[in-house]
Amino acid sequence: MNGTIEGDGGHLMYQSGIFSQGRLARRPRPPAAAIEEPARSIPVFRDCDVLVVGGGPSGTAAAIAAARTGADVILLERHNHLGGLSTGGLVIWIDRMTDWTGRPAIQGIANDLLDRLPKNAVAGPPPGLWGSTDEAAAAYWKERTAAYHGIVTWSPTVDPEHLKLVSQELVLEHKVNLIFHAWGAMPLMHDGAVVGTIFESKEGRKAIRATVTIDCTGDGDIFHRAGAASYADVDTRDIHHCINTAFLFGGVDMRRWIDFKTGRPEAFAAFMDRGRSACGGLFERPFVSWRNDVALFMGPRLAGYSAVDVEDLTEVDIRSHRLMAAHLTVYRDRAPGFEAAFMMLSAPQTGVRHARRLVGVTQVTREDWPSGTVRPDEIGVSPSLSPKYPVVSVPYGALVPATLDGLLVAGRAISCDATSHSFLREVPQCWMTGQAAGTAAGLAAGSGVRVRDVPAGPLQDALSRQGAMLRAAVPTDT
């Protein structure tokens, strides 16, 4: 099935299959049982003003932004690189950063990172075409994931290795204490507030004490284990609930593939039918990457799995790796431009789109889309799904738990309804909410106020000075 939202301007951004099939055989788990773990002392690893748990797009931006306020910042990341799904998950197609008129919407640290990429590490339309409705330009960039509804957008595709490097270097330039290979496991609690996190690593179990903690795990692991409430509903018309492992094929000629796809529609349809037959219905078409000889496969996207079930995640990866090999056979045999294709890389990180969404002080909802109302605590704006809607105001309250203190949330787990999550989970929006959370955390730690009590005016002023796009900001004297 393809995800659509009726009355919302047609198809969602990702017009691609959502696949739901029978499960792999699984060993039954034993009856409910538990063992008692003896109490033990946990060494304190370090103390800091702001602790960021998770080094994906939101965590990277949060750490940089907090450091810019003068805070002492620690960034924990379980993998050996920054960027999360934008690098390790091969989500290298960065969704729209402009509104439907072509004006930049998501800026700030997002631009700081992209501007550092070498010219050969990023592909996308030049600024002069952003917002263009020229038929030929829109047709060209549609095949390169940068035009929707007949409008050219700034939706660059990037080299994940270069994005890892520039993310790392910008974090280190800001004197952030970066710790790889560290899994944020449990929140430290005191009087009902989060005061840091326990993490696991090769050194064992250690603790970091922090004035403010930011949950950038994507799945909301820290706020969930601290007892904050979350939403779990999904919009089944969209792919935001699907999971898969993305992959790259090298040795291809994407120009020939695009000519085949656009110039021979009947042959293309027949090819897709053959592929679905060969792959048990789970067959996906490639996207253009940052270079012509590398093809990106963002699916097949698998429905019905939980991102917080370890056996579900295992099954998704098993099936995705098998599908990668099956796709290679079909494409090498049948697809123009893929005759010499080879399996280049399967994503080191599983492509989770949704697990939990915070129940925050406020929430972004579908009802917010038509009005374009500026929230008084706006910390950024998101491009909308359709040209019929203006940009969507993202409030600071969507990053603040309804009751839990000492913690902020950024990235795909912010407070929103399931339909708005379809775009608020994207990489640019994660950069935007991460920058806001880091700035607010730094201001709170520096002034001694609770994160929920950070005033909107000074926060917006600080974000504006960092280059974020705001409409509610009222600069204050500094």
N, C-alpha and C positions, 0 to 999 in steps of 0.2 A: 504494500500500500504506500501511497505518497501522502505526506502530511499537508493538510490544508486547513485553513480557518475561514469558514464561509463569512462573507461580508467584510473581510479584512484585506481586501485588495488582492485576492487570489492566493496563489501558493505562498507558503512560507519560503524563507531563503533557501532551504535545502530541499530541492525537489528530488528526493532519492528514496529508495526502498526502505521500509521498516519491516524486518523479517522476524517472524516468530514461528519456531518449529519445535519438534520434540527434543527433549533433553538427552544428554549422554547418560549412560548408566552411572549410578553413584552409589557408593557403599552407604548403608544406613548408619546413622549415628547411634551410639549407645543410649539407653534410657538416661534421663536427666540425672546427673550426679555432679558432685563438686568435691574438691580437695581443699584443705585449709593451708594457706600459705603463712608461715610464721612471720610475725612482725620483724622488721629489720630497719636499720638506719640507712638512709640514702644520702650519699655524699652530695654536697652542693657544688656544682660545677662552676657557676659564676652568678653574679648579681648584675642587673642592668635596669635601665629606665624602661625600655620597650623591648619586649620579646615577640618576634614574629615567627609563628610556627607554620612552615610550608613556604618553599621558595619558587612557587609558580609565578605567573604574571602578577597576581595580586600581592603575593609576598615580597617579590622583588621590588615592586613599586612602593609597598608599605615601608620596607626597610630603608630605602633611599629617602623617602619623604620624611620619615621620623628623624633620620640623621640630619636632615636639613634644618630641623628645628633646634638642633644642638643636643638632642638626646643621645645617650649611650645605648646602642642598639645591638641585639643579637638576632641572627637569622638562622633558624634550624631548617635543614633540608634533608630528606631521607635518601635522595639519590646523589649522584656525583656531579650534578649540574643544576643550574637555575633555568627557569623558564617553564617548568612543569609541562603541561600538555602542549604548549606552543613550541616546545623543542623536543622533549622526550616523548611526547605523544604524537609528534608529527602533525599537529594542527598548525601547519605552516601557512595556511591560507588565513590571513588575518581579516576578519569580517569588517564591514563598513565602518570607517572612521569619519565619514562626512554625512551631512544630512542630504535630503533629496534635491536640494538646490546646488549642492557641491561645496557648501561651506564646511570647514573643519568643525567637528563636534567634540571628538575626544582627542585631547592634546596633552600638554604637560609631560610627565615622565614617559608616556607612550611615544611622543615625538623624540624625546631625548634618546631613547633606545633605538628607534628606527633610523634617526638621522646619523647614527654612528655606524650603521651597516655599510660595508663597501658597496659600490654601485652594482657589482656583479652578484651581490647576495640578496637583492630585493628586486622584484618585478611587479609592475603595476602602471596604470595610466599616469601621464604627467599632470601636474596641477591644472593646466589649461583645459583639460578635458573633464575635470570633476564637475558633475552636474550636467554634462552635455546630453542632449537628447538626439543628437545626430544619429540617423539610422545606421549608417555604416560603422561609426565609432562604437555605438552600443552593441551592434552585432559582433564586432571583433572582440570587445572586452567581455561580452557575455560568455564566450568560450574560454575566457581566461579568469573567470570567477570575479569579475570586477564591474559588471553591469547587471542591473536588475530592473524589471518593469520598464525597460527601454532607456534607462538612465545610467550613465557612467558614474562609478563611485570610486573613492580611494579605499581599495581593499587589497593591500599588497600581499604578495606571496614571498616568503623569506627562506633563506638558507638556515636551517635550525642550528647548525654548528656555529655560525657567526652570531646568531642571536644568543646562544649560550654564552659565548665569549663576551659580547658587549654587556650582557646582563651582569655577568660576574665582575667585570672590570668597573662598571659604574657603581656597583655595590661596594666594592673594595675601595674605590676612590673616596667614598663617603665615610670611610673608617668604620664600616659595619663589621662586627665580629661574625664572620660567616663560618658555619659549622655544617659540613656535609656528612652523610652517612649517619644521621641522627633522626630517629623517628619519635616525634612528639607523641607520647603514650597516654599520659593522664594529667589533668590540671592539678595544680597545687591550690588548695582552698583554705581560706581563713575567714571566719564569720560570714560565710555565704558568698564571698567574693573570690575571684580568681587572682592569685598572687604569683603566678608563674606556672611552670610545666615540668613534669618528669619526662625525661626522654630515655630511649634505649639506643645503645650503640655497641660497637665491639668492646668498649670499655665497661659495658654493663649498664646498670640503671643509675642515672644521675638526675639532679634537679637544678633548674635555673629559677632563681627568684627575680620577679620583675614587678615594677610599679604598674605597668599596663601590658597585657598580653593581647596579641592579634591572632585570631584563628584564620589562617589562610590555607587550611588543609584541603579546601574544596568540598570535602564531604562533611564538614562541620564536626569533626571528631572531638575537638577540645570543648566546644560549647555544649555538645551533646553529653559528654561525660561529666561536665560540670553541672548538668541538670537543667540547662535551658531548653525550652520547648522548640519544636521544629514542625514544619509542614512536610508531608511526604507525598501528596497527591501529584499526579502528572497529567499533562495534556496529551492524550494518545493520538491526536491528529498531527503532532509534531514529533521530531526525532529526539527531543531533549531528554527523553527517558532511556534512550538506547545506549548500548555499550558495544565497543569493538576495539580491536587493535588495528590501527592504520598501518600502511606499508608503502614502500617505494619500490618501483621497478626502474632499473637503469638500462642504458643501451637502447633507448627508444627514440622515435622521431615524432614529437607531438604535433608538429605542423602537418605531417601526413595524416595522423590520426584525426585531427580537426577537419581537414579537407574531406576525409572519408565520412565523418559523422555529419557534417553539414551539407556536403555535396551529393551524398548518396543515401538519402534517408531510408529507402526501402532495404538496401543492403545492410545499413546500420541496424534497423529493426530486426532483420533476420539474424544478424550476428548476436544481438542481445538475447534473442530467443534461444539460440544455440547455447549461449553461455549459461542461461538460467537452467536449461535442461541438463547441461554437463555438471553444474554445481548445485544441483538439488534446489534450484530456485534462488539461492543466495548468490546473486551475481551483481557486480557493481561496475560502473564505468569510471575511467580515470579522470583526474583533474590535472590541469597544467601546474607545474611547480615553478620554482624560481629559475629553471633552466630547461631548454627544449629537450634534452636527452634524459630527463628524469620525470617519471609519471607518479602522481600521488593518488593513492586509493584511500578514501576516507571511510570505507565500509568494506563489506556489508555490515549494516548496523543491526544489531541483534536486540530484540525486545524481550521483556519478560524476565530479565535478570536484575539482581540487586547488587548495587555497588558496595554494600556493606556486608555481603555474604562471601566469605573467602572461597567457598567451593563454586559459587556462581562466577566469581572473577576468574578462577582457574579454568572453568569450562569455556568462558568467553575467549580466553587466550588460546586454548587448545583448538577451538573451532576456527578462530581467526587465522592461526598459523596454517592449518590445513587448507583453508580457503585461499590463502595467499598462493600456495603451490598450485591449487586447482585453477586459479585465475591465470597464472603464468602459462599453463599448458594451453588454455583456450586462446589467450591473446597471442602467443607465439604462433599458433597454428592458423589463426583466422583474422587477426587485426592488422591492417596496414600500419606500418610504423613500429610494430612490436616483434618483427621477425627475429631480432637479435636481443630481445629483452632478457634481463636476468633479475633474480631476487636481490635487491640492493640492501634493504633494511626493513625489518619489522619494528614498530615503535617499541622502545624500551618500557614505556608506560602505557597501561591500558587506557583506552579512550572513554573514560567515565564522563557523562554529561550532567548527571543528577544523582544525588543521594539524599541530602537533607537541605531544607531551607529554613533559615532562622525565623522564629516568631519575634519580630523586632518591635521597637517603639512605634514605628510606622511601616507601611508596606507599599510597594509599587504594584498596582493592579491594572487589569485590562480597562477598567473604567477611567484610568488616568490618561489613556492614549489620545482621545479626540480633543481634549481641552487645551493641551499644551501649557497648563497652569504651572507657574514657577513656584515650587515649594519654598517656603521661607528659609528652610535649612538646606537648600539645594547644594550638593557637593559635586555635581557634574550633570551632564545631559547625555542621553543615549539616542542614537538614530533610531527611528521607528521602523516597523516592519514594512510599511507601505507609504507611498507618496501622499496618500490621503490624510496622513497624520503628521503633526509636527514632532519635533524632538520631545523625548520623554524626560521629565525632571526626576532626578534621583536624589532623595532626601537623606540627610545624615542619619535620621532615625531608622533607616533600613539597615544600618550597620550596627545598631545598638540593641542588645538583647532587651526584651520587655522588662525583665526583672533582674537578671544577673549583672553584677558589677565587676569592674576590673578587667573587662574584656570587650573587644570589638571584633566584628566579623567582616571580611572582605572576600571578593571573588564570587564564585557561582553560588555560594550558600547564603547570600544576603536575603533580606526579607522581601519577598515578592510572591505574586500568585503564579500558578503553573504556566499560564500562557505568557506572561511577561518574562518568565525565566527563559523562554526560547531565545531571547536576544540578550538578556542581562547576564547570561552565563558566558558570553563570548570573550575572547582574549582582550580586545580594547576596553570593554566594560570592566574586566578584572583589573587592568592597569589603572583605570579611573577610580574604582572603589578602593583599591589598595592604596593609591596615593592619598585619598581622603582619610582612610583609616590611620595611615602612618602619621599624617600631619596632625590629626586630632589626638592620637596617642601621645605624640611628642609634646603637644600643648598641655595636655592633661598632666603628664608626668612633671613637666616644668613648673606648672602653677599649683600643683597639689589638689586639683579638683577631680571629681569623678568624671569618667569619660562621658557619661550621659549629661553632665552639666557643662560641657565645653560650649561656650557661646557660639552661635552661628556666625556672627559678624567677624570676629577674629579668625575663625576657621576659614571662612570664605576669603578673607583678605590674604591669609597665608597661602591658600591654594592658588589664588590669582597671581601672587608673586612667583609661584612655581610654574606658571604657564597653563594652569588648568582652565578650561572653558566653562565659565559660569555666567548666569544671567541675573542671579540674586545678589552678587557680591557688591558690597558697598565699602570701598576702600577706606581704611581708617588711617589716621596719622600714625607714623611709626617714629 
